[in-house]
Amino acid sequence: MVSVTFVMVFGAASYFYFSHGLPSIENLKNYKPATITRFYSGDGEVIGEFFIEKRTVVPLEKIPNHLIQAIVAGEDARFFQHKGLDYWAIFRALVKNLFSGEMIQGGSTITQQVVKSLLLTPEKSLTRKIREAILAFKIEKYLSKEEILYLYLNQIYFGHGAYGVAAAAENYFGKPVEEINVAESALLAGLPQAPSKYSPHTNPEQAKRRQIYVLNRMVEEGLISHDESLRALRTPIKITGKHPPHAEKSPHFVEHVRKYIESKYGKDALYKGGLQVYTTIDLETQRLAHAAVESGLREIEKRQKYLSRESSPAVEGALICFDLETGHIRAMVGGRNFKRSQFNRATQALRQTGSAFKPIVFASALDKGYTPASVIVDAPIVFEFGNKKWKPKNYDEKFSGPTTLRNALAQSVNVVTVKIARDIGIDYIRDYAKNLGISAGLHDHLAMALGSSSITPFELTKAYAVFANQGKPFKPVFVQKVLDREGNLLEEHLPLHPQEDPEQVISPQTAYLMTHLLESAVQSGTGWRAKSLGRPVAGKTGTTDQFYDAWFIGYTPELITGVWVGFDEDKSLGENETGARAAAPIWVSFMSKALKNREVKDFLVPEGIEFMKVDPKTGQMSLAKGAILECFKEGTGPARDIPSKIKPTTDFFKFELNHSLKTN
């Protein structure tokens, strides 16, 4: 009697001793483990995954019954009978492991493994095993068998970064867990005991042996027939690669979005929170963009006979494409090879812009009283700064004399641009650029008008988009919406149509005049390659000193795209590698395909614009042969002679406008 009492007291004391400080099991009801944050393209494809533990939590009803049976047979055949500990399984495992000479079977129940994974540390000690057993008993009373299975199947590690059955099915078979077959279920069920040992990636023979073991256990437990196990063994299994196929689809864009999500929601939300981030990228447009950049850069390398050794610096490029109707980023190429360089040249590379900056100068001039027909003399000029002199020159080192604003922009005349900048003031141009959305620091001298300042392709293209957006601020959208792990909306960015936005950065009239001027740059100027699209295009080239940087930024009524080409270090692209020769072909190649199935649209003409026939050389009103149809803000034309004015509603206007653009 005394001994029985002693045992009871000792047992009770031991229970209370080992139970002291045990973690609460109540949180298991609100199971929220670290899960995958996924980024989706505009068309719903996965383009990026971020996680510490690669896991997607799935309800029990989505998991195939044969997978549940395989895991129970392989890990804990008496799961539905025991109360947390299976003494017979422990004895059986001990005997089998002794006779086989290796660890082929474990004695821990599924409930114990849940305890070890979710509540205790994995240390190996008698104390931990006792605490594990106590918690297992408690869990069996607190949760149903189905709830315990739900925790186990979503929590357990399957190797190669995959936690839970859903991530494992994606990792090994490239398919949702709902779609796996019996053969694949048996393979997965063999992994939890020793994921690295039985990995089909690294140890296919061991994986096959473990699959056979699981199928035999399923037959022994009466879960499948012998014939079914043989069919499963004969079923071919295709193991997918370790690297997910989405990793290469739009890596620079994905990294751009990742930084935004991390800065707004924090690292824990990004890597553990299971966010669903729906972006704007269009994968087909992205594919076209990357192909155009790569092809264009290879052409430059071939033309300049560059060595293509891995150790040699490669010609780099960037492309950014915005949908003008929605503001959505449709394509972003930050470089040729993300694995080689994660630097995003579209959003991070501050590069001198050359003549690609001139439209900002000319837009400033239009709001300071200039018109497309204003005449500026293209003649030598010298500026003195103390003991230094600066004599700006044109690309061809020739001078044209009196030149209209339209011709000066179309032909990218440097001297005229500098004279305009001197007249309206550098400070005014800097403020104007800032108003268009350029935050980069701009120089405070006249060379700034020729593009001496450094701006990212993203910002410069966004500034041009104000012209295309009828003078309204252009706010690129790269994230459409973000949902939390339960599907609750955290943020959403709906496209705002230009007509619905009350804010104006510049007037619609100035914006249209710039578009019309940039159409001339394509039809009769340095952007001539873009004519091949056979639709209205406005655009401008840019080339810096010694051909270090080449640019082309252009737009149609639907899309605007900016292209930059150059080396990462200060190095020339090669003789005559101008924006027209190095960057414009990439733009044309991309845009011609991106717009292939879209109808041809004209740029909208806002109220407050009038058209007049003028002499293309003098800018004066003229009805003589060779006169062109010029556009003005109402009341700013060279003459008020009513017969010479033509309203943009007439068929004659449409014919003359197209004719003037092609012959100017």
C-alpha positions, 0 to 999 in steps of 0.5 A: 500500500505504501509503495502504491501511494509512493508511486502515485505521489511520485507520478503526480509530482513528476507530472506537475514538475514536467507540466510546469511552464508548458506552452499553451495549446489554445493558439493551435485553434488559430493556426497562422504559420508563416506562409508564402507571399505571392506576386501575380501578373496582370493576367493572374500568373505567379511572378514571384514568391517570398517566404522564410518557410515556403508554405501555402495553408490549405484546408483538409478538404482540398487534400486528396484522401489518398495523400492523407492515407499515405501519410498516415500509413507511413508515419502513424498507422494507428493515428485514428485509434491512439490518444497521442502516444502509440506504444505498439508503434514505438516497440514495432519501430524499435524492432524493425530498425534493429533488424534493418540496421538503419532508421527506416521507421519512427515511433513518434505519432503525428500528434507528437510531431505537431507538438515538436513542430509547433510547441517545443524545440527540437532538442533531443532529451528525456525531459523534452520527450516527456513534455512532448508526451504530456502535450500530445495527450492534451492536444488529443483532448482539445482538438479533433483528429481532423484538426490535428491532421490539418495542422500536421499536413500544413506544418511538416517539412518536406525538404528543399524549402517546402513546408506543408503538402501544398508547397511540396506538391508544387516543389516536386511536381509543379502542380496543385496538391489537389491534382497529385495521384497515388504514386506522387502521394506515396512519394511525398508521404515518404519524405517527412522522416528524412527529407534530404535523405529521400529527396527525389532531386538528390537521391532518386533511388532512396526516394523510390525505395521509400515510396515502395515502403509507403505503398506496402504500408498502405496495402498492409493497412487495407487502404489500397489493394495490391494491384493499386500499389503495383499500378502506382509503382508503374506510374511515371513521376515527373519531378520538376526543377528546383527553380520555379519557372516564374523566377525569370519572367520579370525579375527586375519588376518583381524586385521593384514591387518587393521593395515597395511591399517591404517598405509599406508592410514590413519584413514579417508581412512580406516573408511570413504574412501570405500576402497576395499582391496583384501587379500590373505587369503583362507577361506577353508584353514583358516577354516582347520587351526583354526580347527587343532589348536583348536583340537590340543590344546584340546588334550593337555588339555585332556592329561595334565588334564587342567581345562577348566574354563573360568577364567583359563589360556588356552593353546594357539597356533598360525599357519601361512601358506604361499604359496611358489609359490606365497608368499601369506598368506593362513592361519593365526591363532593368537589364539583360541578366538579373542573375548577373546584376540585380541593379535596375537600370530602368528605375535606379540608373541616373544617366545623362539624358542628352537631347531627350531632355529638350522637350521639357525645355520646349514645353517650358518655352510654350508656357512662356509665350513661344509658339511652334512657329516662333523663329530663333536664329541658329547661329554661333554663340559664345558664353563667358563664365569668368575666364572660361568660354562655352561655345555650344555646337550642333551635332553636325556642327552646322548652323541653319540660320532662322529656325522655327521652334518646330524644326529646332526640336525635330532636328534636335538643334542644340544652339536654338535650345540653349538660346531658348533656355537663356531667354526663359531662365534655367530656374524656370526650366528646373521648376517646370521639370519638377512639376512634370515629376522629375525629382532628380537634381538638375544642373543650374547652368545652360548645359542642363538644357542639352541634357547634362543632368542625370535622370532615370529612364523611369522618371524621364518617361513619366515626365513625357507621359504628362504630354501624352496624358493631356497635361494631367499628372501621370501616376504609374501604377505597378500594384493593383491590389494587395490582399492579406492571407484571409483575402481581406483588401489592404490596398487598391489602386483603380485606374483613373481616366484622364478626363476624370482627374481634375488636377492639371500639371500643364494645360491641355493645350501645351500638352497637345502642342508638345505632342504635335511637335514630337510627332514632327520629330518622328515624321521629319526628324531624328526619331524617323525610325518610329515612322515604320509603325504606320500610326501616330507616334510622338517621340524624341531621341537623346545622345550624350557626349562621346556616345555614352548614352542613347535614348528614345522615348516615344508614345502613341495614344495607347502606350508610352515607352522609354528606352536607354542603352549604354554601359554601366561604367563611363564608356562609349557605345561606339562611333555614331551610336546615337539614340536614333541608331542604338535605342530607337530600333529597340523601341520600334521592335517592341512597340510594333509588336505590342501594338500589333493587334490594336486599332490605330488611334489619333491623338485627341485635340483639346479645346483651345487649339487652332490651326493656321497655314504658315510658312515653315521657314518664317513661321508667318501666315501663308497660303503659298505653295509649301505652307504647312498647317501649324497648331497654336493656342487660340489667339497666339497665331502669327496673324488673325486673318480669318480665312487662313484659320482652319478648325480641327473639325473639318476633313480638310484639317485631317488631310492637311495635318497628316500632309504637313507632318510627313513633309515638314 
